[in-house]
Amino acid sequence: MAINHIWLRHFGQALVPTVFNFGISGKPPSHPELLDWLSMELMDRNWSMKSVHRLIVTSNAYRMQSSTRDANSSNAKVDPEDRYLWRMNEQRMQGEVVRDSLLSIAGQLDTAMGGLEIEAGKGLESHRRSVYFQHTPDVQVTFLKVFDEANPNECFQRNESIVPHQALALANSKLSLHVARTIERQITKQAGEPAAVDSKFIAEAFDVILNRPPSRAERSESLKFLRQQAELFQDPKKLTLVATGPAGEIKPESDPHLRARENLVHVLLNHTDFVTIR
């Protein structure tokens, strides 16, 4: 059962699909020989789960690409659900990973190990890893709950939903706004403030947030976005004031051009590529 759960966490689907019923009355494994072999590896490696994790993530199966752009693929027709591992599965980040990634790319994630449990109400203020927050049937961090945090009443398998609340959480939360402002300042410090280096800023922003360069179309649209936003911010009467909370919260840039850069970073944090593991 341990191997089935480890496999599920890495591939998004378990070898035995009925994770909650690992037995005769459950569904049979898709790869029984693989399940047995990994179980033996776990025992032979002195029950070291870390060793098994390393074995899986360095395998050819784990390192296959997840793209399904080839509509004529014979594998896609025979096995559209990828039960036989002909590609890697795309997965949405777990809620804790989404929150921790926001802080991590801004260089503000507190990675200290151990400590007291943190009140769930501080989920948007504390920079500790999400694993340290209160998590009970009655008390959960709202941001994590929106992104399908683990059910406290069972430990078999998480739900994975795509709902509007997730986009709203990334668009409106104080955490994402704080991170967007922080990243903008960090990249601007490296790339420079003049509009002439906006292309360099865009390339850096894509690399930091999405871990890839922008396409030609994305670069063009991003430059257009910066120009339009900067023009909008020239007239303060057209703007809605952004309320700031705790003293440590970073206020938005006062310069129209830099404020536009903040918004571009915020848009990229809401890109599907940011919350998708491929």
C-alpha positions in Angstrom: 0.0 0.0 0.0 2.9 2.4 0.7 4.2 2.1 -2.8 0.7 2.7 -4.2 0.5 6.0 -2.3 4.1 7.0 -3.3 3.3 6.3 -6.9 0.0 8.3 -6.7 1.8 11.4 -5.4 4.3 11.4 -8.3 2.1 10.4 -11.2 -1.3 11.7 -10.2 -2.9 8.3 -10.4 -2.2 5.1 -8.4 -1.2 1.7 -9.7 -4.2 0.3 -7.8 -6.9 2.9 -8.7 -9.1 2.1 -5.7 -6.6 3.7 -3.2 -9.2 3.5 -0.4 -9.6 -0.3 -1.1 -6.3 -2.0 -1.5 -7.5 -5.6 -1.5 -9.4 -8.3 -3.2 -12.7 -6.3 -3.5 -10.8 -3.3 -5.0 -9.8 -2.9 -8.6 -6.6 -4.8 -9.8 -3.4 -2.9 -10.3 -2.6 -1.7 -13.8 1.1 -2.9 -13.4 1.2 -5.7 -10.9 4.8 -6.7 -11.6 5.9 -3.1 -11.2 4.0 -2.8 -7.9 5.7 -6.0 -6.6 9.1 -5.0 -7.8 8.9 -1.5 -6.1 7.7 -3.2 -2.9 10.7 -5.4 -2.9 13.0 -2.4 -3.6 11.5 -0.7 -0.6 12.3 -3.7 1.7 15.7 -4.2 0.2 16.6 -0.6 0.7 15.9 -0.9 4.5 12.4 0.6 4.1 13.9 3.9 3.0 11.1 5.8 1.3 13.5 8.6 0.3 15.4 6.0 -1.7 12.3 4.9 -3.4 11.3 8.5 -4.2 14.7 9.0 -5.8 14.3 5.7 -7.8 11.0 6.9 -9.2 11.8 10.4 -10.1 15.0 9.4 -11.9 13.1 6.7 -14.0 12.3 7.1 -17.7 8.6 6.8 -16.9 8.7 9.9 -14.6 10.8 11.9 -17.0 8.6 11.5 -20.1 7.0 14.6 -21.5 3.4 15.3 -20.7 2.4 17.0 -24.0 -0.6 15.6 -25.9 -0.4 18.0 -28.8 0.0 15.2 -31.3 -3.7 14.5 -32.0 -2.8 11.5 -34.3 -0.9 9.6 -31.6 -2.0 6.0 -31.6 -1.3 5.9 -27.8 -3.9 8.7 -27.3 -6.5 6.6 -29.1 -5.8 3.3 -27.4 -5.1 4.6 -23.9 -6.5 8.2 -23.5 -6.4 8.0 -19.7 -2.7 7.0 -19.8 -3.2 4.0 -17.6 -0.2 2.3 -19.3 2.2 5.3 -18.8 3.0 6.2 -22.4 3.4 9.9 -21.3 3.6 11.9 -18.0 0.4 13.2 -16.6 -0.2 16.9 -16.1 -1.1 17.7 -12.5 -2.3 20.7 -10.7 -0.1 21.7 -7.8 -1.3 20.7 -4.4 -2.6 23.6 -2.3 0.3 23.7 0.0 2.7 23.7 -3.0 0.9 26.6 -4.6 1.2 28.7 -1.5 4.8 27.8 -0.7 5.8 28.4 -4.4 4.4 31.9 -4.2 6.7 32.7 -1.3 9.6 30.7 -2.6 9.9 32.5 -6.0 9.9 35.8 -4.0 12.7 34.4 -1.8 10.5 34.7 1.3 9.6 31.2 2.2 10.7 30.3 5.8 12.1 26.8 5.4 13.0 26.3 9.1 12.2 22.8 10.3 9.9 22.1 13.3 8.1 24.5 15.6 4.7 25.2 17.0 1.4 24.8 15.1 0.4 28.1 13.4 -3.1 29.5 13.5 -5.0 29.0 10.3 -6.1 32.6 10.3 -2.4 33.6 9.6 -2.3 31.7 6.3 -1.8 34.9 4.3 0.6 36.6 6.7 3.0 33.9 7.9 5.9 32.9 5.7 6.2 29.5 7.2 5.7 26.4 5.1 2.1 25.4 4.8 2.6 22.1 6.5 2.8 23.9 9.9 -0.7 25.4 9.8 -3.7 24.1 11.8 -5.5 21.5 9.8 -8.6 19.9 11.3 -12.2 19.2 10.1 -13.3 22.5 11.5 -10.2 24.7 11.1 -8.3 25.1 7.8 -6.4 27.8 5.9 -9.0 29.1 3.4 -6.4 29.6 0.6 -5.3 26.0 0.9 -8.9 24.7 1.1 -9.7 26.4 -2.2 -6.9 24.4 -3.8 -8.1 21.1 -2.5 -6.1 20.7 0.6 -6.1 17.2 2.0 -9.3 16.0 3.7 -8.6 15.8 7.5 -11.0 12.9 7.8 -9.2 10.6 5.5 -5.8 10.1 4.0 -6.4 8.1 0.8 -6.5 10.5 -2.1 -7.1 14.2 -2.7 -9.7 15.6 -4.9 -8.5 17.8 -7.8 -11.0 20.4 -8.9 -10.9 23.4 -11.3 -13.2 26.0 -10.0 -13.4 29.9 -10.3 -12.5 30.3 -6.6 -9.0 29.2 -7.4 -8.4 32.0 -9.9 -10.0 34.5 -7.6 -7.7 33.3 -4.7 -4.7 34.0 -6.8 -6.0 37.3 -8.2 -7.3 38.8 -5.0 -5.4 37.4 -2.1 -3.0 39.7 -0.1 -0.4 37.0 -0.5 -0.3 37.1 -4.3 -0.3 40.9 -4.3 2.5 41.0 -1.9 4.5 38.5 -3.9 3.8 40.3 -7.2 5.2 43.6 -5.7 8.2 41.8 -4.3 9.1 40.1 -7.5 8.6 43.3 -9.6 11.1 45.1 -7.4 13.6 42.3 -7.5 13.5 42.0 -11.3 13.5 45.7 -11.9 16.6 46.0 -9.8 18.3 43.6 -12.1 16.8 44.6 -15.5 16.5 48.4 -14.9 13.6 50.8 -14.7 13.5 52.4 -18.2 10.8 51.3 -20.6 13.6 50.5 -23.1 14.4 47.4 -21.1 10.9 46.1 -20.7 11.7 43.2 -23.0 14.4 42.1 -20.6 12.0 42.5 -17.7 9.4 40.3 -19.4 11.9 37.6 -20.1 13.1 37.6 -16.5 9.5 37.5 -15.2 8.6 34.5 -17.3 11.7 32.7 -16.3 11.2 33.4 -12.5 7.5 32.6 -12.4 6.8 30.1 -15.3 10.3 28.7 -15.6 10.3 29.2 -19.4 10.9 32.0 -21.9 7.9 33.9 -23.4 6.9 33.1 -26.9 7.0 35.8 -29.5 3.3 36.4 -29.2 3.5 36.5 -25.4 6.3 39.0 -25.5 4.3 41.2 -27.8 1.2 41.0 -25.7 3.2 41.7 -22.6 4.7 44.8 -24.0 1.3 46.0 -25.2 -0.1 45.3 -21.7 2.7 47.3 -20.0 2.0 50.3 -22.3 -1.7 50.2 -21.7 -1.4 49.8 -18.0 1.1 52.7 -17.7 -1.3 55.0 -19.7 -4.1 54.0 -17.4 -2.1 54.8 -14.3 -1.2 58.3 -15.6 -4.6 59.4 -14.4 -5.0 58.7 -10.7 -8.8 59.5 -10.9 -9.4 56.4 -12.9 -7.8 54.1 -10.2 -9.3 52.4 -7.3 -7.1 52.7 -4.2 -5.5 49.4 -3.0 -6.1 48.9 0.7 -3.0 47.8 2.5 -3.1 45.7 5.7 -0.2 44.9 8.1 2.7 47.3 8.4 5.0 44.8 6.7 2.9 44.7 3.5 4.5 46.2 0.5 2.5 49.1 -1.0 2.0 49.3 -4.7 4.5 51.3 -6.8 3.7 55.0 -7.3 5.4 55.2 -10.7 2.9 54.3 -13.5 5.4 52.3 -15.4 6.5 50.3 -12.4 2.9 49.8 -11.3 2.2 48.3 -14.7 5.1 45.9 -14.2 3.6 44.8 -10.9 0.4 44.0 -12.7 2.1 42.0 -15.3 3.8 39.9 -12.6 0.4 39.5 -11.0 -1.0 38.3 -14.3 1.7 35.7 -14.7 1.1 34.4 -11.1 -2.5 33.7 -12.4 -1.2 31.8 -15.5 -2.2 28.1 -15.7 1.5 27.2 -16.2 2.3 28.5 -12.7 0.0 26.0 -10.9 0.5 23.1 -13.4 3.2 20.4 -13.0 4.3 19.0 -16.4 
